[in-house]
Amino acid sequence: MKNSASFFSNKDCRFYPCHEMEEDINCLFCYCPLYHMECPGTYTYIEQDGKSIKNCSDCTFCHIAANYGEIIKLLKG
C-alpha cells in the first residue's frame, strides 16, 4: 500500500518495526489515539506506583491499514 491520507509507513524510523507483523505497519497512528478509551485492540493493565496503567505493547490494532475507518469512527464517538 502506498502512503496516503489513511496509511503511512516510515521504514526509516529507528524503531521500525515496532511490532512483529506480517503486513506493512501503518505508522499513521504511531502513538495510539485510542489509549485513553476502551478499544478493540489487545491490551492489559499493569500496576505501577499504585496506579493502573494501560499496556498496549502487544497491540497492533492501530497499525493495521484496514482498521483506519474503525479508528476514525471510534474517535468521533
mmCIF file of the N, C-alpha and C atoms, coordinates in Angstrom:
data_MODEL
# 
_entry.id   MODEL 
# 
loop_
_atom_site.group_PDB 
_atom_site.id 
_atom_site.type_symbol 
_atom_site.label_atom_id 
_atom_site.label_alt_id 
_atom_site.label_comp_id 
_atom_site.label_asym_id 
_atom_site.label_entity_id 
_atom_site.label_seq_id 
_atom_site.pdbx_PDB_ins_code 
_atom_site.Cartn_x 
_atom_site.Cartn_y 
_atom_site.Cartn_z 
_atom_site.occupancy 
_atom_site.B_iso_or_equiv 
_atom_site.pdbx_formal_charge 
_atom_site.auth_seq_id 
_atom_site.auth_comp_id 
_atom_site.auth_asym_id 
_atom_site.auth_atom_id 
_atom_site.pdbx_PDB_model_num 
ATOM 1   N N  . MET A 1 1  ? 0.855   -1.181 0.000  1.00 0.00 ? 1  MET A N  1 
ATOM 2   C CA . MET A 1 1  ? 0.000   0.000  0.000  1.00 0.00 ? 1  MET A CA 1 
ATOM 3   C C  . MET A 1 1  ? 0.894   1.235  0.000  1.00 0.00 ? 1  MET A C  1 
ATOM 4   N N  . LYS A 1 2  ? 0.554   2.203  -0.801 1.00 0.00 ? 2  LYS A N  1 
ATOM 5   C CA . LYS A 1 2  ? 1.336   3.430  -0.865 1.00 0.00 ? 2  LYS A CA 1 
ATOM 6   C C  . LYS A 1 2  ? 0.918   4.386  0.238  1.00 0.00 ? 2  LYS A C  1 
ATOM 7   N N  . ASN A 1 3  ? 1.802   5.308  0.571  1.00 0.00 ? 3  ASN A N  1 
ATOM 8   C CA . ASN A 1 3  ? 1.473   6.329  1.557  1.00 0.00 ? 3  ASN A CA 1 
ATOM 9   C C  . ASN A 1 3  ? 0.285   7.146  1.062  1.00 0.00 ? 3  ASN A C  1 
ATOM 10  N N  . SER A 1 4  ? -0.657  7.422  1.958  1.00 0.00 ? 4  SER A N  1 
ATOM 11  C CA . SER A 1 4  ? -1.869  8.163  1.611  1.00 0.00 ? 4  SER A CA 1 
ATOM 12  C C  . SER A 1 4  ? -2.386  8.847  2.864  1.00 0.00 ? 4  SER A C  1 
ATOM 13  N N  . ALA A 1 5  ? -3.582  9.399  2.790  1.00 0.00 ? 5  ALA A N  1 
ATOM 14  C CA . ALA A 1 5  ? -4.176  10.058 3.958  1.00 0.00 ? 5  ALA A CA 1 
ATOM 15  C C  . ALA A 1 5  ? -4.521  9.051  5.053  1.00 0.00 ? 5  ALA A C  1 
ATOM 16  N N  . SER A 1 6  ? -4.649  7.774  4.705  1.00 0.00 ? 6  SER A N  1 
ATOM 17  C CA . SER A 1 6  ? -5.018  6.767  5.700  1.00 0.00 ? 6  SER A CA 1 
ATOM 18  C C  . SER A 1 6  ? -3.907  5.758  5.991  1.00 0.00 ? 6  SER A C  1 
ATOM 19  N N  . PHE A 1 7  ? -2.756  5.918  5.330  1.00 0.00 ? 7  PHE A N  1 
ATOM 20  C CA . PHE A 1 7  ? -1.669  4.965  5.552  1.00 0.00 ? 7  PHE A CA 1 
ATOM 21  C C  . PHE A 1 7  ? -0.325  5.656  5.343  1.00 0.00 ? 7  PHE A C  1 
ATOM 22  N N  . PHE A 1 8  ? 0.573   5.413  6.275  1.00 0.00 ? 8  PHE A N  1 
ATOM 23  C CA . PHE A 1 8  ? 1.927   5.927  6.157  1.00 0.00 ? 8  PHE A CA 1 
ATOM 24  C C  . PHE A 1 8  ? 2.866   4.929  6.815  1.00 0.00 ? 8  PHE A C  1 
ATOM 25  N N  . SER A 1 9  ? 3.894   4.522  6.124  1.00 0.00 ? 9  SER A N  1 
ATOM 26  C CA . SER A 1 9  ? 4.859   3.589  6.677  1.00 0.00 ? 9  SER A CA 1 
ATOM 27  C C  . SER A 1 9  ? 6.236   4.247  6.676  1.00 0.00 ? 9  SER A C  1 
ATOM 28  N N  . ASN A 1 10 ? 6.802   4.438  7.841  1.00 0.00 ? 10 ASN A N  1 
ATOM 29  C CA . ASN A 1 10 ? 8.101   5.093  7.976  1.00 0.00 ? 10 ASN A CA 1 
ATOM 30  C C  . ASN A 1 10 ? 9.172   4.034  8.267  1.00 0.00 ? 10 ASN A C  1 
ATOM 31  N N  . LYS A 1 11 ? 9.639   3.408  7.237  1.00 0.00 ? 11 LYS A N  1 
ATOM 32  C CA . LYS A 1 11 ? 10.617  2.335  7.396  1.00 0.00 ? 11 LYS A CA 1 
ATOM 33  C C  . LYS A 1 11 ? 12.001  2.857  7.767  1.00 0.00 ? 11 LYS A C  1 
ATOM 34  N N  . ASP A 1 12 ? 12.197  4.176  7.710  1.00 0.00 ? 12 ASP A N  1 
ATOM 35  C CA . ASP A 1 12 ? 13.459  4.785  8.130  1.00 0.00 ? 12 ASP A CA 1 
ATOM 36  C C  . ASP A 1 12 ? 13.487  5.092  9.621  1.00 0.00 ? 12 ASP A C  1 
ATOM 37  N N  . CYS A 1 13 ? 12.380  4.906  10.308 1.00 0.00 ? 13 CYS A N  1 
ATOM 38  C CA . CYS A 1 13 ? 12.301  5.165  11.750 1.00 0.00 ? 13 CYS A CA 1 
ATOM 39  C C  . CYS A 1 13 ? 13.224  4.195  12.492 1.00 0.00 ? 13 CYS A C  1 
ATOM 40  N N  . ARG A 1 14 ? 13.915  4.685  13.482 1.00 0.00 ? 14 ARG A N  1 
ATOM 41  C CA . ARG A 1 14 ? 14.840  3.808  14.215 1.00 0.00 ? 14 ARG A CA 1 
ATOM 42  C C  . ARG A 1 14 ? 14.103  2.737  15.022 1.00 0.00 ? 14 ARG A C  1 
ATOM 43  N N  . PHE A 1 15 ? 12.796  2.894  15.235 1.00 0.00 ? 15 PHE A N  1 
ATOM 44  C CA . PHE A 1 15 ? 12.008  1.912  15.984 1.00 0.00 ? 15 PHE A CA 1 
ATOM 45  C C  . PHE A 1 15 ? 11.250  0.943  15.064 1.00 0.00 ? 15 PHE A C  1 
ATOM 46  N N  . TYR A 1 16 ? 11.319  1.163  13.747 1.00 0.00 ? 16 TYR A N  1 
ATOM 47  C CA . TYR A 1 16 ? 10.594  0.304  12.808 1.00 0.00 ? 16 TYR A CA 1 
ATOM 48  C C  . TYR A 1 16 ? 11.320  -1.028 12.662 1.00 0.00 ? 16 TYR A C  1 
ATOM 49  N N  . PRO A 1 17 ? 10.663  -2.133 12.764 1.00 0.00 ? 17 PRO A N  1 
ATOM 50  C CA . PRO A 1 17 ? 9.250   -2.289 13.097 1.00 0.00 ? 17 PRO A CA 1 
ATOM 51  C C  . PRO A 1 17 ? 9.047   -2.298 14.612 1.00 0.00 ? 17 PRO A C  1 
ATOM 52  N N  . CYS A 1 18 ? 8.032   -1.609 15.060 1.00 0.00 ? 18 CYS A N  1 
ATOM 53  C CA . CYS A 1 18 ? 7.740   -1.553 16.495 1.00 0.00 ? 18 CYS A CA 1 
ATOM 54  C C  . CYS A 1 18 ? 6.978   -2.797 16.952 1.00 0.00 ? 18 CYS A C  1 
ATOM 55  N N  . HIS A 1 19 ? 6.367   -3.501 16.013 1.00 0.00 ? 19 HIS A N  1 
ATOM 56  C CA . HIS A 1 19 ? 5.645   -4.747 16.283 1.00 0.00 ? 19 HIS A CA 1 
ATOM 57  C C  . HIS A 1 19 ? 6.017   -5.753 15.209 1.00 0.00 ? 19 HIS A C  1 
ATOM 58  N N  . GLU A 1 20 ? 5.976   -7.008 15.550 1.00 0.00 ? 20 GLU A N  1 
ATOM 59  C CA . GLU A 1 20 ? 6.183   -8.068 14.564 1.00 0.00 ? 20 GLU A CA 1 
ATOM 60  C C  . GLU A 1 20 ? 4.846   -8.303 13.866 1.00 0.00 ? 20 GLU A C  1 
ATOM 61  N N  . MET A 1 21 ? 4.791   -7.951 12.592 1.00 0.00 ? 21 MET A N  1 
ATOM 62  C CA . MET A 1 21 ? 3.573   -8.110 11.805 1.00 0.00 ? 21 MET A CA 1 
ATOM 63  C C  . MET A 1 21 ? 3.937   -8.649 10.434 1.00 0.00 ? 21 MET A C  1 
ATOM 64  N N  . GLU A 1 22 ? 3.035   -9.405 9.835  1.00 0.00 ? 22 GLU A N  1 
ATOM 65  C CA . GLU A 1 22 ? 3.282   -9.949 8.509  1.00 0.00 ? 22 GLU A CA 1 
ATOM 66  C C  . GLU A 1 22 ? 3.082   -8.909 7.420  1.00 0.00 ? 22 GLU A C  1 
ATOM 67  N N  . GLU A 1 23 ? 2.218   -7.930 7.671  1.00 0.00 ? 23 GLU A N  1 
ATOM 68  C CA . GLU A 1 23 ? 1.949   -6.897 6.672  1.00 0.00 ? 23 GLU A CA 1 
ATOM 69  C C  . GLU A 1 23 ? 2.711   -5.624 7.018  1.00 0.00 ? 23 GLU A C  1 
ATOM 70  N N  . ASP A 1 24 ? 2.707   -4.667 6.105  1.00 0.00 ? 24 ASP A N  1 
ATOM 71  C CA . ASP A 1 24 ? 3.344   -3.388 6.382  1.00 0.00 ? 24 ASP A CA 1 
ATOM 72  C C  . ASP A 1 24 ? 2.650   -2.702 7.553  1.00 0.00 ? 24 ASP A C  1 
ATOM 73  N N  . ILE A 1 25 ? 3.429   -2.069 8.392  1.00 0.00 ? 25 ILE A N  1 
ATOM 74  C CA . ILE A 1 25 ? 2.903   -1.385 9.573  1.00 0.00 ? 25 ILE A CA 1 
ATOM 75  C C  . ILE A 1 25 ? 2.442   0.010  9.188  1.00 0.00 ? 25 ILE A C  1 
ATOM 76  N N  . ASN A 1 26 ? 1.221   0.359  9.568  1.00 0.00 ? 26 ASN A N  1 
ATOM 77  C CA . ASN A 1 26 ? 0.713   1.707  9.359  1.00 0.00 ? 26 ASN A CA 1 
ATOM 78  C C  . ASN A 1 26 ? 1.229   2.572  10.507 1.00 0.00 ? 26 ASN A C  1 
ATOM 79  N N  . CYS A 1 27 ? 2.124   3.496  10.197 1.00 0.00 ? 27 CYS A N  1 
ATOM 80  C CA . CYS A 1 27 ? 2.733   4.370  11.205 1.00 0.00 ? 27 CYS A CA 1 
ATOM 81  C C  . CYS A 1 27 ? 1.912   5.633  11.436 1.00 0.00 ? 27 CYS A C  1 
ATOM 82  N N  . LEU A 1 28 ? 0.798   5.785  10.742 1.00 0.00 ? 28 LEU A N  1 
ATOM 83  C CA . LEU A 1 28 ? -0.028  6.981  10.875 1.00 0.00 ? 28 LEU A CA 1 
ATOM 84  C C  . LEU A 1 28 ? -0.434  7.204  12.332 1.00 0.00 ? 28 LEU A C  1 
ATOM 85  N N  . PHE A 1 29 ? -0.742  6.140  13.032 1.00 0.00 ? 29 PHE A N  1 
ATOM 86  C CA . PHE A 1 29 ? -1.112  6.224  14.442 1.00 0.00 ? 29 PHE A CA 1 
ATOM 87  C C  . PHE A 1 29 ? 0.021   5.647  15.288 1.00 0.00 ? 29 PHE A C  1 
ATOM 88  N N  . CYS A 1 30 ? 1.201   6.177  15.130 1.00 0.00 ? 30 CYS A N  1 
ATOM 89  C CA . CYS A 1 30 ? 2.375   5.707  15.868 1.00 0.00 ? 30 CYS A CA 1 
ATOM 90  C C  . CYS A 1 30 ? 2.088   5.695  17.363 1.00 0.00 ? 30 CYS A C  1 
ATOM 91  N N  . TYR A 1 31 ? 1.525   6.776  17.858 1.00 0.00 ? 31 TYR A N  1 
ATOM 92  C CA . TYR A 1 31 ? 1.059   6.820  19.242 1.00 0.00 ? 31 TYR A CA 1 
ATOM 93  C C  . TYR A 1 31 ? -0.444  6.634  19.196 1.00 0.00 ? 31 TYR A C  1 
ATOM 94  N N  . CYS A 1 32 ? -0.932  5.616  19.830 1.00 0.00 ? 32 CYS A N  1 
ATOM 95  C CA . CYS A 1 32 ? -2.334  5.209  19.716 1.00 0.00 ? 32 CYS A CA 1 
ATOM 96  C C  . CYS A 1 32 ? -3.298  6.303  20.159 1.00 0.00 ? 32 CYS A C  1 
ATOM 97  N N  . PRO A 1 33 ? -4.193  6.723  19.263 1.00 0.00 ? 33 PRO A N  1 
ATOM 98  C CA . PRO A 1 33 ? -5.186  7.720  19.640 1.00 0.00 ? 33 PRO A CA 1 
ATOM 99  C C  . PRO A 1 33 ? -6.298  7.139  20.519 1.00 0.00 ? 33 PRO A C  1 
ATOM 100 N N  . LEU A 1 34 ? -6.303  5.821  20.685 1.00 0.00 ? 34 LEU A N  1 
ATOM 101 C CA . LEU A 1 34 ? -7.342  5.167  21.482 1.00 0.00 ? 34 LEU A CA 1 
ATOM 102 C C  . LEU A 1 34 ? -6.845  4.827  22.889 1.00 0.00 ? 34 LEU A C  1 
ATOM 103 N N  . TYR A 1 35 ? -5.676  5.289  23.242 1.00 0.00 ? 35 TYR A N  1 
ATOM 104 C CA . TYR A 1 35 ? -5.071  4.936  24.529 1.00 0.00 ? 35 TYR A CA 1 
ATOM 105 C C  . TYR A 1 35 ? -5.981  5.272  25.712 1.00 0.00 ? 35 TYR A C  1 
ATOM 106 N N  . HIS A 1 36 ? -6.639  6.401  25.659 1.00 0.00 ? 36 HIS A N  1 
ATOM 107 C CA . HIS A 1 36 ? -7.450  6.853  26.801 1.00 0.00 ? 36 HIS A CA 1 
ATOM 108 C C  . HIS A 1 36 ? -8.902  6.380  26.738 1.00 0.00 ? 36 HIS A C  1 
ATOM 109 N N  . MET A 1 37 ? -9.177  5.394  25.917 1.00 0.00 ? 37 MET A N  1 
ATOM 110 C CA . MET A 1 37 ? -10.538 4.868  25.834 1.00 0.00 ? 37 MET A CA 1 
ATOM 111 C C  . MET A 1 37 ? -10.490 3.349  25.714 1.00 0.00 ? 37 MET A C  1 
ATOM 112 N N  . GLU A 1 38 ? -11.627 2.735  25.897 1.00 0.00 ? 38 GLU A N  1 
ATOM 113 C CA . GLU A 1 38 ? -11.711 1.294  25.673 1.00 0.00 ? 38 GLU A CA 1 
ATOM 114 C C  . GLU A 1 38 ? -11.662 1.073  24.168 1.00 0.00 ? 38 GLU A C  1 
ATOM 115 N N  . CYS A 1 39 ? -10.809 0.187  23.737 1.00 0.00 ? 39 CYS A N  1 
ATOM 116 C CA . CYS A 1 39 ? -10.647 -0.010 22.300 1.00 0.00 ? 39 CYS A CA 1 
ATOM 117 C C  . CYS A 1 39 ? -10.716 -1.499 21.976 1.00 0.00 ? 39 CYS A C  1 
ATOM 118 N N  . PRO A 1 40 ? -10.878 -1.839 20.689 1.00 0.00 ? 40 PRO A N  1 
ATOM 119 C CA . PRO A 1 40 ? -10.972 -3.243 20.300 1.00 0.00 ? 40 PRO A CA 1 
ATOM 120 C C  . PRO A 1 40 ? -9.625  -3.958 20.232 1.00 0.00 ? 40 PRO A C  1 
ATOM 121 N N  . GLY A 1 41 ? -8.544  -3.251 20.506 1.00 0.00 ? 41 GLY A N  1 
ATOM 122 C CA . GLY A 1 41 ? -7.218  -3.857 20.461 1.00 0.00 ? 41 GLY A CA 1 
ATOM 123 C C  . GLY A 1 41 ? -6.937  -4.738 21.663 1.00 0.00 ? 41 GLY A C  1 
ATOM 124 N N  . THR A 1 42 ? -5.782  -5.371 21.642 1.00 0.00 ? 42 THR A N  1 
ATOM 125 C CA . THR A 1 42 ? -5.349  -6.252 22.719 1.00 0.00 ? 42 THR A CA 1 
ATOM 126 C C  . THR A 1 42 ? -4.492  -5.464 23.694 1.00 0.00 ? 42 THR A C  1 
ATOM 127 N N  . TYR A 1 43 ? -4.963  -5.324 24.917 1.00 0.00 ? 43 TYR A N  1 
ATOM 128 C CA . TYR A 1 43 ? -4.204  -4.589 25.925 1.00 0.00 ? 43 TYR A CA 1 
ATOM 129 C C  . TYR A 1 43 ? -4.451  -5.190 27.295 1.00 0.00 ? 43 TYR A C  1 
ATOM 130 N N  . THR A 1 44 ? -3.589  -4.847 28.208 1.00 0.00 ? 44 THR A N  1 
ATOM 131 C CA . THR A 1 44 ? -3.718  -5.280 29.596 1.00 0.00 ? 44 THR A CA 1 
ATOM 132 C C  . THR A 1 44 ? -3.498  -4.058 30.466 1.00 0.00 ? 44 THR A C  1 
ATOM 133 N N  . TYR A 1 45 ? -3.633  -4.237 31.751 1.00 0.00 ? 45 TYR A N  1 
ATOM 134 C CA . TYR A 1 45 ? -3.306  -3.176 32.702 1.00 0.00 ? 45 TYR A CA 1 
ATOM 135 C C  . TYR A 1 45 ? -2.196  -3.673 33.606 1.00 0.00 ? 45 TYR A C  1 
ATOM 136 N N  . ILE A 1 46 ? -1.257  -2.800 33.890 1.00 0.00 ? 46 ILE A N  1 
ATOM 137 C CA . ILE A 1 46 ? -0.184  -3.115 34.820 1.00 0.00 ? 46 ILE A CA 1 
ATOM 138 C C  . ILE A 1 46 ? -0.237  -2.119 35.971 1.00 0.00 ? 46 ILE A C  1 
ATOM 139 N N  . GLU A 1 47 ? 0.217   -2.537 37.107 1.00 0.00 ? 47 GLU A N  1 
ATOM 140 C CA . GLU A 1 47 ? 0.265   -1.665 38.285 1.00 0.00 ? 47 GLU A CA 1 
ATOM 141 C C  . GLU A 1 47 ? 1.660   -1.071 38.405 1.00 0.00 ? 47 GLU A C  1 
ATOM 142 N N  . GLN A 1 48 ? 1.710   0.239  38.555 1.00 0.00 ? 48 GLN A N  1 
ATOM 143 C CA . GLN A 1 48 ? 2.989   0.905  38.737 1.00 0.00 ? 48 GLN A CA 1 
ATOM 144 C C  . GLN A 1 48 ? 2.784   2.102  39.658 1.00 0.00 ? 48 GLN A C  1 
ATOM 145 N N  . ASP A 1 49 ? 3.539   2.132  40.741 1.00 0.00 ? 49 ASP A N  1 
ATOM 146 C CA . ASP A 1 49 ? 3.442   3.212  41.724 1.00 0.00 ? 49 ASP A CA 1 
ATOM 147 C C  . ASP A 1 49 ? 2.009   3.415  42.219 1.00 0.00 ? 49 ASP A C  1 
ATOM 148 N N  . GLY A 1 50 ? 1.300   2.311  42.405 1.00 0.00 ? 50 GLY A N  1 
ATOM 149 C CA . GLY A 1 50 ? -0.067  2.369  42.909 1.00 0.00 ? 50 GLY A CA 1 
ATOM 150 C C  . GLY A 1 50 ? -1.101  2.797  41.885 1.00 0.00 ? 50 GLY A C  1 
ATOM 151 N N  . LYS A 1 51 ? -0.705  2.910  40.622 1.00 0.00 ? 51 LYS A N  1 
ATOM 152 C CA . LYS A 1 51 ? -1.628  3.320  39.566 1.00 0.00 ? 51 LYS A CA 1 
ATOM 153 C C  . LYS A 1 51 ? -1.774  2.199  38.550 1.00 0.00 ? 51 LYS A C  1 
ATOM 154 N N  . SER A 1 52 ? -2.942  2.112  37.954 1.00 0.00 ? 52 SER A N  1 
ATOM 155 C CA . SER A 1 52 ? -3.215  1.142  36.907 1.00 0.00 ? 52 SER A CA 1 
ATOM 156 C C  . SER A 1 52 ? -2.930  1.812  35.561 1.00 0.00 ? 52 SER A C  1 
ATOM 157 N N  . ILE A 1 53 ? -2.019  1.238  34.795 1.00 0.00 ? 53 ILE A N  1 
ATOM 158 C CA . ILE A 1 53 ? -1.592  1.826  33.529 1.00 0.00 ? 53 ILE A CA 1 
ATOM 159 C C  . ILE A 1 53 ? -1.923  0.873  32.390 1.00 0.00 ? 53 ILE A C  1 
ATOM 160 N N  . LYS A 1 54 ? -2.514  1.410  31.336 1.00 0.00 ? 54 LYS A N  1 
ATOM 161 C CA . LYS A 1 54 ? -2.845  0.609  30.160 1.00 0.00 ? 54 LYS A CA 1 
ATOM 162 C C  . LYS A 1 54 ? -1.560  0.227  29.436 1.00 0.00 ? 54 LYS A C  1 
ATOM 163 N N  . ASN A 1 55 ? -1.399  -1.062 29.164 1.00 0.00 ? 55 ASN A N  1 
ATOM 164 C CA . ASN A 1 55 ? -0.223  -1.582 28.483 1.00 0.00 ? 55 ASN A CA 1 
ATOM 165 C C  . ASN A 1 55 ? -0.644  -2.077 27.101 1.00 0.00 ? 55 ASN A C  1 
ATOM 166 N N  . CYS A 1 56 ? -0.250  -1.347 26.075 1.00 0.00 ? 56 CYS A N  1 
ATOM 167 C CA . CYS A 1 56 ? -0.631  -1.670 24.700 1.00 0.00 ? 56 CYS A CA 1 
ATOM 168 C C  . CYS A 1 56 ? 0.527   -2.261 23.895 1.00 0.00 ? 56 CYS A C  1 
ATOM 169 N N  . SER A 1 57 ? 1.560   -2.696 24.576 1.00 0.00 ? 57 SER A N  1 
ATOM 170 C CA . SER A 1 57 ? 2.766   -3.140 23.872 1.00 0.00 ? 57 SER A CA 1 
ATOM 171 C C  . SER A 1 57 ? 2.525   -4.332 22.940 1.00 0.00 ? 57 SER A C  1 
ATOM 172 N N  . ASP A 1 58 ? 1.514   -5.137 23.177 1.00 0.00 ? 58 ASP A N  1 
ATOM 173 C CA . ASP A 1 58 ? 1.215   -6.280 22.305 1.00 0.00 ? 58 ASP A CA 1 
ATOM 174 C C  . ASP A 1 58 ? 0.104   -5.985 21.298 1.00 0.00 ? 58 ASP A C  1 
ATOM 175 N N  . CYS A 1 59 ? -0.366  -4.753 21.266 1.00 0.00 ? 59 CYS A N  1 
ATOM 176 C CA . CYS A 1 59 ? -1.488  -4.387 20.398 1.00 0.00 ? 59 CYS A CA 1 
ATOM 177 C C  . CYS A 1 59 ? -0.990  -3.889 19.042 1.00 0.00 ? 59 CYS A C  1 
ATOM 178 N N  . THR A 1 60 ? -1.607  -4.360 17.979 1.00 0.00 ? 60 THR A N  1 
ATOM 179 C CA . THR A 1 60 ? -1.278  -3.903 16.623 1.00 0.00 ? 60 THR A CA 1 
ATOM 180 C C  . THR A 1 60 ? -2.489  -3.276 15.934 1.00 0.00 ? 60 THR A C  1 
ATOM 181 N N  . PHE A 1 61 ? -3.597  -3.129 16.630 1.00 0.00 ? 61 PHE A N  1 
ATOM 182 C CA . PHE A 1 61 ? -4.850  -2.657 16.026 1.00 0.00 ? 61 PHE A CA 1 
ATOM 183 C C  . PHE A 1 61 ? -4.658  -1.366 15.226 1.00 0.00 ? 61 PHE A C  1 
ATOM 184 N N  . CYS A 1 62 ? -4.003  -0.383 15.810 1.00 0.00 ? 62 CYS A N  1 
ATOM 185 C CA . CYS A 1 62 ? -3.828  0.915  15.135 1.00 0.00 ? 62 CYS A CA 1 
ATOM 186 C C  . CYS A 1 62 ? -2.813  0.867  14.008 1.00 0.00 ? 62 CYS A C  1 
ATOM 187 N N  . HIS A 1 63 ? -2.053  -0.202 13.905 1.00 0.00 ? 63 HIS A N  1 
ATOM 188 C CA . HIS A 1 63 ? -1.026  -0.316 12.863 1.00 0.00 ? 63 HIS A CA 1 
ATOM 189 C C  . HIS A 1 63 ? -1.484  -1.134 11.660 1.00 0.00 ? 63 HIS A C  1 
ATOM 190 N N  . ILE A 1 64 ? -2.723  -1.609 11.680 1.00 0.00 ? 64 ILE A N  1 
ATOM 191 C CA . ILE A 1 64 ? -3.270  -2.383 10.562 1.00 0.00 ? 64 ILE A CA 1 
ATOM 192 C C  . ILE A 1 64 ? -4.055  -1.430 9.667  1.00 0.00 ? 64 ILE A C  1 
ATOM 193 N N  . ALA A 1 65 ? -3.634  -1.318 8.425  1.00 0.00 ? 65 ALA A N  1 
ATOM 194 C CA . ALA A 1 65 ? -4.222  -0.352 7.494  1.00 0.00 ? 65 ALA A CA 1 
ATOM 195 C C  . ALA A 1 65 ? -5.744  -0.477 7.382  1.00 0.00 ? 65 ALA A C  1 
ATOM 196 N N  . ALA A 1 66 ? -6.258  -1.682 7.383  1.00 0.00 ? 66 ALA A N  1 
ATOM 197 C CA . ALA A 1 66 ? -7.698  -1.901 7.229  1.00 0.00 ? 66 ALA A CA 1 
ATOM 198 C C  . ALA A 1 66 ? -8.516  -1.354 8.405  1.00 0.00 ? 66 ALA A C  1 
ATOM 199 N N  . ASN A 1 67 ? -7.879  -1.039 9.521  1.00 0.00 ? 67 ASN A N  1 
ATOM 200 C CA . ASN A 1 67 ? -8.603  -0.552 10.702 1.00 0.00 ? 67 ASN A CA 1 
ATOM 201 C C  . ASN A 1 67 ? -8.750  0.968  10.743 1.00 0.00 ? 67 ASN A C  1 
ATOM 202 N N  . TYR A 1 68 ? -8.238  1.671  9.741  1.00 0.00 ? 68 TYR A N  1 
ATOM 203 C CA . TYR A 1 68 ? -8.300  3.133  9.732  1.00 0.00 ? 68 TYR A CA 1 
ATOM 204 C C  . TYR A 1 68 ? -9.728  3.652  9.934  1.00 0.00 ? 68 TYR A C  1 
ATOM 205 N N  . GLY A 1 69 ? -10.680 3.153  9.175  1.00 0.00 ? 69 GLY A N  1 
ATOM 206 C CA . GLY A 1 69 ? -12.077 3.594  9.283  1.00 0.00 ? 69 GLY A CA 1 
ATOM 207 C C  . GLY A 1 69 ? -12.657 3.365  10.660 1.00 0.00 ? 69 GLY A C  1 
ATOM 208 N N  . GLU A 1 70 ? -12.373 2.240  11.256 1.00 0.00 ? 70 GLU A N  1 
ATOM 209 C CA . GLU A 1 70 ? -12.872 1.923  12.600 1.00 0.00 ? 70 GLU A CA 1 
ATOM 210 C C  . GLU A 1 70 ? -12.262 2.864  13.637 1.00 0.00 ? 70 GLU A C  1 
ATOM 211 N N  . ILE A 1 71 ? -10.996 3.183  13.504 1.00 0.00 ? 71 ILE A N  1 
ATOM 212 C CA . ILE A 1 71 ? -10.341 4.112  14.433 1.00 0.00 ? 71 ILE A CA 1 
ATOM 213 C C  . ILE A 1 71 ? -10.990 5.487  14.353 1.00 0.00 ? 71 ILE A C  1 
ATOM 214 N N  . ILE A 1 72 ? -11.219 5.979  13.143 1.00 0.00 ? 72 ILE A N  1 
ATOM 215 C CA . ILE A 1 72 ? -11.850 7.288  12.964 1.00 0.00 ? 72 ILE A CA 1 
ATOM 216 C C  . ILE A 1 72 ? -13.257 7.276  13.545 1.00 0.00 ? 72 ILE A C  1 
ATOM 217 N N  . LYS A 1 73 ? -13.989 6.199  13.333 1.00 0.00 ? 73 LYS A N  1 
ATOM 218 C CA . LYS A 1 73 ? -15.352 6.078  13.866 1.00 0.00 ? 73 LYS A CA 1 
ATOM 219 C C  . LYS A 1 73 ? -15.324 6.117  15.403 1.00 0.00 ? 73 LYS A C  1 
ATOM 220 N N  . LEU A 1 74 ? -14.384 5.418  16.017 1.00 0.00 ? 74 LEU A N  1 
ATOM 221 C CA . LEU A 1 74 ? -14.272 5.407  17.468 1.00 0.00 ? 74 LEU A CA 1 
ATOM 222 C C  . LEU A 1 74 ? -13.889 6.791  18.017 1.00 0.00 ? 74 LEU A C  1 
ATOM 223 N N  . LEU A 1 75 ? -13.037 7.500  17.301 1.00 0.00 ? 75 LEU A N  1 
ATOM 224 C CA . LEU A 1 75 ? -12.629 8.833  17.754 1.00 0.00 ? 75 LEU A CA 1 
ATOM 225 C C  . LEU A 1 75 ? -13.766 9.851  17.651 1.00 0.00 ? 75 LEU A C  1 
ATOM 226 N N  . LYS A 1 76 ? -14.626 9.674  16.659 1.00 0.00 ? 76 LYS A N  1 
ATOM 227 C CA . LYS A 1 76 ? -15.769 10.573 16.509 1.00 0.00 ? 76 LYS A CA 1 
ATOM 228 C C  . LYS A 1 76 ? -16.838 10.310 17.556 1.00 0.00 ? 76 LYS A C  1 
ATOM 229 N N  . GLY A 1 77 ? -16.784 9.108  18.155 1.00 0.00 ? 77 GLY A N  1 
ATOM 230 C CA . GLY A 1 77 ? -17.698 8.744  19.228 1.00 0.00 ? 77 GLY A CA 1 
ATOM 231 C C  . GLY A 1 77 ? -19.068 8.582  18.780 1.00 0.00 ? 77 GLY A C  1 
# 
